[in-house]
Amino acid sequence: MKHIITLILSLAVSLSVLIDGEAADYAGFQSALSRSNTLVTSHDKDCFEILTTENDRVTVRGKYASKTVTDFFINTSVFSASKSLDTSEEGVFTAVFSGRPLADKISATAYTIFSDGTYVGYRIEYAGGWFFGGNGAVTSAAELFEQRSTASEGVAALYVCGDNIEVERASETLKQLRNLSNELTVGITDDYKKAKALSAWVAENIYFDANTTSGDNSLYRVNITHIANSTGYANLYAVLLEAQGIESAVVHGSAARDHYEELLTNTYPHEWVVFRYNDRAVFADPAWDSRNSYENDTQTKREPVTTCFDADPLALSFDHRADYAEERLFFPTNEFLQRGEQITEAETTVADTAAVTTSETTADTTISVADTTVATEPTDATDTDVVTIPLWYYFAVGGICVICVILAVVFVKNIKQNKP
């Protein structure tokens, strides 16, 4: 009997240590973050949210010109939750969420739900009150753009043609892409609106290749197949901007949703774009906004989102890390090849390295910030009181319950045996 009681107490202590250990690890990570009470998701006046926090209250106002907001909530169980939402026909909305989480320190996601079943979500922290934590993974767009390097003509030629370097292939590919850029921007005079239209087209019409983590992402192949990983998305968007005379650079770094704690140290290769507009530098990531996928020879088309066009660095840093920016000028490739210059082995290595992209960067559902299927809509924990509990917790509690049952059986048996 004493041994059984000792075993139960040991299991209970171990379970407590595990829970406290995980909480302490996360508290340590959270304390290293910078704290902000305001999050501006994007500087696009037709597609943005401004979230502000004050103690247990989160207020959001914004506009989605092409969508209708139907709900706003934070996906964690809270004490005495309340929320409200007001919308207008122009896509303008305001919402308020109030509630203190069951845990003292947590991370959660603030979700905005749309009538078409898509949604966007942004990471939010709680420690004595709601706030947005900054990890410094993405510096300002202007800083990245000013510090950009320039890819050599040989590297640019590889991005255009792939392994088969031919003057005719480069010339025809670039001609078609210039014509496409002109068609997509016909009647548009403002460079910002041109850039937005081009980003939207790439996000809507290119399919993320989920079958491979690298491969041929040349403009030649992407133009024909409409299949790419993030390098292909970024280069295609950059060449369409170049055709309009808009300066840009490709940002190389990492991107992964649900890996925020490891984003600064682990590598999930990803590329997106920063471009110049008047005196500003603007981020755009059509690969992240795209929901299309290509897998097992099947193209699956989904409604894109626009969360990463003109995204604020803080909002982008929740799932992106910027390492450096590189200007890639594609249209001079024709002259380079016509001169008969040779591409060096070093240039081939550079292009191959940049083209490697993990399968966790774009179309993978584990990192999607939006989805077109209503069934995958996040659960509002304020209505259903859903709490995420790790699997080991169930095993631990189950084990204790089994031991308690055994203890009860032994106890009853001993009573019967000692009964006069």
Secondary structure per residue as TSV (DSSP state, phi and psi in degrees):
chain	resnum	aa	ss	phi	psi
A	1	M	-	360.0	-44.4
A	2	K	H	-62.5	-37.9
A	3	H	H	-65.2	-38.5
A	4	I	H	-66.4	-44.4
A	5	I	H	-62.1	-41.8
A	6	T	H	-61.1	-40.8
A	7	L	H	-63.3	-42.9
A	8	I	H	-63.1	-45.0
A	9	L	H	-63.2	-38.2
A	10	S	H	-64.1	-43.5
A	11	L	H	-63.1	-42.0
A	12	A	H	-62.1	-43.3
A	13	V	H	-64.1	-43.0
A	14	S	H	-61.7	-43.0
A	15	L	H	-60.9	-42.2
A	16	S	H	-63.4	-40.1
A	17	V	H	-65.3	-41.8
A	18	L	H	-60.9	-46.3
A	19	I	H	-63.9	-46.4
A	20	D	H	-65.0	-35.2
A	21	G	H	-64.9	-45.6
A	22	E	H	-62.8	-42.8
A	23	A	H	-62.3	-40.6
A	24	A	H	-66.5	-40.9
A	25	D	H	-60.3	-46.4
A	26	Y	H	-68.5	-38.7
A	27	A	H	-60.5	-37.5
A	28	G	H	-65.3	-41.9
A	29	F	H	-65.0	-44.6
A	30	Q	H	-63.8	-36.6
A	31	S	H	-66.8	-19.8
A	32	A	T	-82.9	-10.1
A	33	L	S	-80.3	147.7
A	34	S	E	-74.5	150.2
A	35	R	E	-109.1	133.5
A	36	S	E	-134.9	138.7
A	37	N	S	-95.4	4.8
A	38	T	E	-136.2	135.3
A	39	L	E	-127.4	119.4
A	40	V	E	-101.0	113.6
A	41	T	-	-73.8	-37.3
A	42	S	B	-153.8	155.8
A	43	H	S	-101.0	11.8
A	44	D	-	-80.7	115.0
A	45	K	T	-67.1	-11.9
A	46	D	T	-103.0	-0.1
A	47	C	E	-156.3	86.3
A	48	F	E	-158.0	163.8
A	49	E	E	-136.3	144.9
A	50	I	E	-121.3	109.7
A	51	L	E	-103.6	132.5
A	52	T	E	-126.8	145.8
A	53	T	E	-121.7	146.6
A	54	E	E	-150.1	106.1
A	55	N	T	56.2	-117.1
A	56	D	T	-94.4	12.0
A	57	R	E	-114.3	135.3
A	58	V	E	-123.3	124.6
A	59	T	E	-115.8	138.2
A	60	V	E	-133.6	139.2
A	61	R	E	-136.6	148.3
A	62	G	E	-179.8	-166.2
A	63	K	E	-152.0	134.4
A	64	Y	E	-128.0	98.0
A	65	A	T	-62.1	-30.3
A	66	S	T	-105.4	6.8
A	67	K	-	-136.3	162.7
A	68	T	-	-116.3	122.3
A	69	V	E	-78.6	132.2
A	70	T	E	-115.9	-15.6
A	71	D	E	-163.9	156.7
A	72	F	E	-146.2	130.0
A	73	F	E	-161.6	170.1
A	74	I	E	-112.5	130.6
A	75	N	S	-85.8	66.5
A	76	T	S	-151.1	153.7
A	77	S	-	-73.1	136.3
A	78	V	E	-136.0	161.1
A	79	F	E	-83.4	131.5
A	80	S	E	49.6	56.0
A	81	A	E	-73.9	146.9
A	82	S	E	-146.0	152.6
A	83	K	E	-155.8	158.4
A	84	S	E	-147.2	156.9
A	85	L	E	-147.4	132.6
A	86	D	E	-128.4	133.0
A	87	T	E	-130.5	161.8
A	88	S	-	-129.4	168.2
A	89	E	T	-67.1	-24.0
A	90	E	T	-81.9	2.4
A	91	G	S	91.7	-1.5
A	92	V	E	-77.2	140.4
A	93	F	E	-149.0	156.3
A	94	T	E	-135.1	147.3
A	95	A	E	-149.9	153.3
A	96	V	E	-134.4	134.1
A	97	F	E	-127.9	129.4
A	98	S	E	-129.2	135.2
A	99	G	E	166.5	144.7
A	100	R	E	-104.0	127.2
A	101	P	E	-63.4	160.0
A	102	L	S	-67.7	-33.3
A	103	A	S	-91.5	151.5
A	104	D	S	-70.0	-38.5
A	105	K	E	-135.2	119.8
A	106	I	E	-145.6	168.3
A	107	S	E	-117.7	148.2
A	108	A	E	-148.2	-173.0
A	109	T	E	-128.2	130.7
A	110	A	E	-91.5	114.0
A	111	Y	E	-103.6	138.7
A	112	T	E	-114.9	123.6
A	113	I	E	-105.5	139.9
A	114	F	E	-110.5	161.0
A	115	S	T	-66.2	-23.4
A	116	D	T	-85.4	5.2
A	117	G	S	93.8	-11.3
A	118	T	-	-80.5	166.6
A	119	Y	E	-157.1	161.3
A	120	V	E	-125.9	151.5
A	121	G	E	-142.3	142.8
A	122	Y	E	-130.2	138.3
A	123	R	E	-66.5	139.7
A	124	I	E	-141.1	146.0
A	125	E	E	-112.4	157.7
A	126	Y	E	-134.7	128.1
A	127	A	E	-159.8	88.6
A	128	G	S	77.7	3.8
A	129	G	S	157.7	158.2
A	130	W	E	-73.5	143.7
A	131	F	E	-160.8	167.9
A	132	F	E	-107.2	124.9
A	133	G	E	-94.9	132.3
A	134	G	E	-104.7	132.7
A	135	N	-	-107.2	-1.9
A	136	G	-	71.7	16.5
A	137	A	-	-70.3	-25.1
A	138	V	S	-126.7	117.5
A	139	T	-	-81.7	-175.1
A	140	S	-	-66.5	148.8
A	141	A	H	-61.0	-38.9
A	142	A	H	-62.4	-42.2
A	143	E	H	-63.3	-45.5
A	144	L	H	-62.1	-43.0
A	145	F	H	-66.9	-41.8
A	146	E	H	-68.1	-27.9
A	147	Q	T	-96.0	12.7
A	148	R	-	-65.5	148.6
A	149	S	E	-98.0	178.9
A	150	T	E	-126.0	126.8
A	151	A	-	-67.8	146.1
A	152	S	-	-68.7	163.6
A	153	E	H	-64.0	-32.6
A	154	G	H	-66.8	-42.7
A	155	V	H	-64.0	-42.7
A	156	A	H	-61.0	-38.6
A	157	A	H	-63.8	-37.9
A	158	L	H	-66.2	-39.0
A	159	Y	H	-64.4	-31.7
A	160	V	H	-78.3	-48.3
A	161	C	H	-100.3	-22.6
A	162	G	T	79.3	-148.9
A	163	D	T	-72.7	-23.8
A	164	N	S	-97.1	90.5
A	165	I	-	-82.7	108.1
A	166	E	-	-137.1	140.9
A	167	V	H	-61.6	-43.3
A	168	E	H	-65.3	-41.8
A	169	R	H	-62.1	-45.5
A	170	A	H	-64.6	-45.1
A	171	S	H	-62.4	-46.2
A	172	E	H	-69.4	-40.4
A	173	T	H	-62.5	-47.7
A	174	L	H	-68.0	-33.9
A	175	K	H	-63.5	-46.2
A	176	Q	H	-64.7	-39.3
A	177	L	H	-71.7	-33.5
A	178	R	H	-65.5	-42.7
A	179	N	H	-64.0	-40.0
A	180	L	H	-62.3	-44.8
A	181	S	H	-60.6	-41.6
A	182	N	H	-66.8	-39.6
A	183	E	H	-64.4	-39.9
A	184	L	H	-73.7	-18.8
A	185	T	T	-114.9	12.3
A	186	V	T	-59.7	131.5
A	187	G	T	84.1	-5.2
A	188	I	-	-100.2	126.5
A	189	T	-	-105.2	-25.6
A	190	D	-	-84.8	130.7
A	191	D	H	-64.3	-34.4
A	192	Y	H	-63.4	-44.9
A	193	K	H	-68.6	-33.6
A	194	K	H	-62.6	-47.8
A	195	A	H	-61.5	-38.4
A	196	K	H	-67.1	-42.5
A	197	A	H	-64.2	-40.8
A	198	L	H	-67.8	-41.4
A	199	S	H	-62.8	-43.0
A	200	A	H	-62.6	-39.0
A	201	W	H	-66.3	-44.6
A	202	V	H	-61.7	-45.2
A	203	A	H	-62.8	-34.0
A	204	E	H	-84.0	-27.0
A	205	N	H	-115.3	-7.8
A	206	I	-	-102.9	144.9
A	207	Y	E	-112.3	127.7
A	208	F	E	-71.8	128.5
A	209	D	E	-82.2	101.2
A	210	A	T	-85.5	-1.3
A	211	N	T	-85.1	-17.4
A	212	T	-	-146.0	155.1
A	213	T	S	-98.3	-2.8
A	214	S	S	-152.1	-152.9
A	215	G	S	116.5	-167.4
A	216	D	-	-80.2	104.1
A	217	N	-	-109.1	25.1
A	218	S	-	-63.0	152.7
A	219	L	H	-60.9	-33.2
A	220	Y	H	-58.0	-49.7
A	221	R	H	-71.0	-44.4
A	222	V	H	-62.9	-38.1
A	223	N	H	-63.9	-33.3
A	224	I	H	-84.3	-46.2
A	225	T	H	-95.1	-22.2
A	226	H	-	61.2	29.4
A	227	I	E	-121.3	134.2
A	228	A	E	-163.9	165.5
A	229	N	-	-101.5	-166.1
A	230	S	H	-63.8	-30.3
A	231	T	H	-64.1	-42.2
A	232	G	H	-65.6	-41.1
A	233	Y	H	-58.9	-49.1
A	234	A	H	-64.8	-44.9
A	235	N	H	-66.0	-39.2
A	236	L	H	-62.5	-46.0
A	237	Y	H	-63.0	-41.0
A	238	A	H	-64.1	-39.8
A	239	V	H	-72.2	-32.7
A	240	L	H	-67.2	-36.6
A	241	L	H	-67.3	-43.2
A	242	E	H	-59.3	-36.9
A	243	A	H	-63.0	-24.9
A	244	Q	T	-96.4	6.2
A	245	G	T	75.5	20.7
A	246	I	-	-95.8	120.2
A	247	E	-	-68.0	138.5
A	248	S	E	-151.6	167.8
A	249	A	E	-144.4	149.9
A	250	V	E	-91.3	126.3
A	251	V	E	-89.2	126.2
A	252	H	E	-106.0	134.1
A	253	G	E	-174.1	-139.4
A	254	S	E	-132.8	157.4
A	255	A	E	-155.6	132.3
A	256	A	-	-167.8	127.6
A	257	R	T	-85.3	149.1
A	258	D	T	70.1	15.6
A	259	H	-	-130.2	35.8
A	260	Y	G	-58.5	-42.1
A	261	E	G	-65.0	-28.2
A	262	E	G	-99.8	-0.1
A	263	L	T	-62.0	-33.0
A	264	L	T	-77.0	-22.0
A	265	T	T	-113.4	-34.4
A	266	N	S	-89.9	163.3
A	267	T	-	-112.9	117.5
A	268	Y	-	-124.5	80.2
A	269	P	E	-52.2	136.8
A	270	H	E	-158.4	148.7
A	271	E	E	-131.7	142.4
A	272	W	E	-143.3	-163.6
A	273	V	E	-131.0	145.7
A	274	V	E	-125.2	132.3
A	275	F	E	-130.2	159.9
A	276	R	E	-94.2	133.4
A	277	Y	E	-134.4	111.6
A	278	N	T	52.7	-119.1
A	279	D	T	-100.2	16.5
A	280	R	E	-113.9	158.4
A	281	A	E	-115.2	134.9
A	282	V	E	-125.7	131.3
A	283	F	E	-82.3	146.2
A	284	A	E	-152.7	133.5
A	285	D	-	-134.0	82.7
A	286	P	H	-65.0	-24.4
A	287	A	H	-66.3	-41.2
A	288	W	H	-71.9	-31.4
A	289	D	H	-77.8	-21.8
A	290	S	-	-74.1	140.1
A	291	R	-	-111.9	2.0
A	292	N	-	-72.5	149.5
A	293	S	E	-141.7	152.3
A	294	Y	E	-126.2	117.6
A	295	E	E	-151.3	135.1
A	296	N	T	54.5	45.7
A	297	D	T	62.5	21.2
A	298	T	E	-123.8	129.4
A	299	Q	E	-94.0	127.0
A	300	T	E	-115.7	119.2
A	301	K	-	-100.0	133.1
A	302	R	-	-134.7	161.5
A	303	E	-	-67.1	125.6
A	304	P	-	-76.2	168.0
A	305	V	-	-118.9	174.7
A	306	T	-	-130.1	38.6
A	307	T	T	-75.7	-19.4
A	308	C	T	-109.2	11.3
A	309	F	B	-90.8	121.8
A	310	D	T	59.0	37.0
A	311	A	B	-69.3	144.7
A	312	D	-	-74.1	144.1
A	313	P	H	-55.6	-38.5
A	314	L	H	-64.5	-45.4
A	315	A	H	-64.2	-38.9
A	316	L	H	-68.6	-31.9
A	317	S	T	-70.7	-10.0
A	318	F	T	-67.1	-26.3
A	319	D	T	-141.3	8.7
A	320	H	E	-126.7	150.0
A	321	R	E	-132.4	126.8
A	322	A	E	-97.9	125.8
A	323	D	E	-100.2	-47.0
A	324	Y	E	-163.3	166.9
A	325	A	E	-122.1	142.2
A	326	E	E	-132.2	124.2
A	327	E	E	-77.5	128.5
A	328	R	-	-122.0	109.9
A	329	L	-	-98.7	111.0
A	330	F	-	-90.8	-34.9
A	331	F	T	-69.2	-26.4
A	332	P	T	-68.7	-4.3
A	333	T	H	-57.4	-38.0
A	334	N	H	-56.1	-50.4
A	335	E	H	-64.4	-38.7
A	336	F	H	-60.4	-45.6
A	337	L	H	-72.2	-35.1
A	338	Q	H	-66.2	-26.0
A	339	R	T	-75.8	-10.7
A	340	G	T	76.6	21.4
A	341	E	-	-74.8	150.1
A	342	Q	-	-95.1	144.0
A	343	I	-	-87.2	128.6
A	344	T	-	-78.5	162.5
A	345	E	H	-63.5	-35.4
A	346	A	H	-63.9	-40.1
A	347	E	H	-66.1	-37.7
A	348	T	H	-62.8	-41.0
A	349	T	H	-64.0	-42.2
A	350	V	H	-60.8	-46.5
A	351	A	H	-65.3	-40.5
A	352	D	H	-65.8	-39.9
A	353	T	H	-65.1	-43.9
A	354	A	H	-67.3	-25.7
A	355	A	H	-79.5	-12.1
A	356	V	-	-75.6	124.2
A	357	T	-	-137.0	128.9
A	358	T	-	-71.2	157.7
A	359	S	T	-71.5	-0.6
A	360	E	T	-96.5	9.8
A	361	T	S	-92.3	-35.3
A	362	T	S	-130.8	-74.7
A	363	A	S	-79.6	-12.7
A	364	D	-	-57.3	128.6
A	365	T	T	-66.1	-16.5
A	366	T	T	-72.5	-15.3
A	367	I	S	-121.4	3.3
A	368	S	-	-66.9	133.7
A	369	V	S	-89.3	-9.1
A	370	A	-	-151.6	155.3
A	371	D	-	-147.5	154.6
A	372	T	S	-96.1	-2.4
A	373	T	-	-96.5	121.4
A	374	V	G	-60.4	-32.5
A	375	A	G	-62.5	-24.3
A	376	T	G	-93.8	7.1
A	377	E	-	-60.7	136.2
A	378	P	-	-62.8	149.6
A	379	T	-	-81.5	133.1
A	380	D	-	-80.6	104.4
A	381	A	H	-69.0	-18.0
A	382	T	H	-70.1	-23.2
A	383	D	H	-93.9	-37.2
A	384	T	H	-109.0	-5.7
A	385	D	-	55.8	47.4
A	386	V	-	-83.0	129.1
A	387	V	-	-120.9	128.6
A	388	T	-	-82.1	119.2
A	389	I	-	-121.2	130.1
A	390	P	-	-62.7	153.2
A	391	L	H	-63.1	-37.5
A	392	W	H	-61.5	-27.1
A	393	Y	H	-63.7	-41.7
A	394	Y	H	-64.1	-41.7
A	395	F	H	-62.9	-42.1
A	396	A	H	-63.7	-47.7
A	397	V	H	-64.9	-40.9
A	398	G	H	-61.0	-41.4
A	399	G	H	-62.1	-42.5
A	400	I	H	-63.8	-40.5
A	401	C	H	-62.9	-41.7
A	402	V	H	-61.8	-44.2
A	403	I	H	-63.2	-39.0
A	404	C	H	-62.9	-39.9
A	405	V	H	-63.7	-44.6
A	406	I	H	-61.0	-42.5
A	407	L	H	-60.5	-42.2
A	408	A	H	-64.1	-40.8
A	409	V	H	-63.5	-45.4
A	410	V	H	-62.3	-40.7
A	411	F	H	-63.1	-46.1
A	412	V	H	-63.9	-40.3
A	413	K	H	-63.2	-41.3
A	414	N	H	-64.4	-37.4
A	415	I	H	-64.2	-43.0
A	416	K	H	-65.0	-38.2
A	417	Q	H	-69.5	-33.3
A	418	N	H	-90.7	0.7
A	419	K	-	-72.5	128.5
A	420	P	-	-65.6	360.0
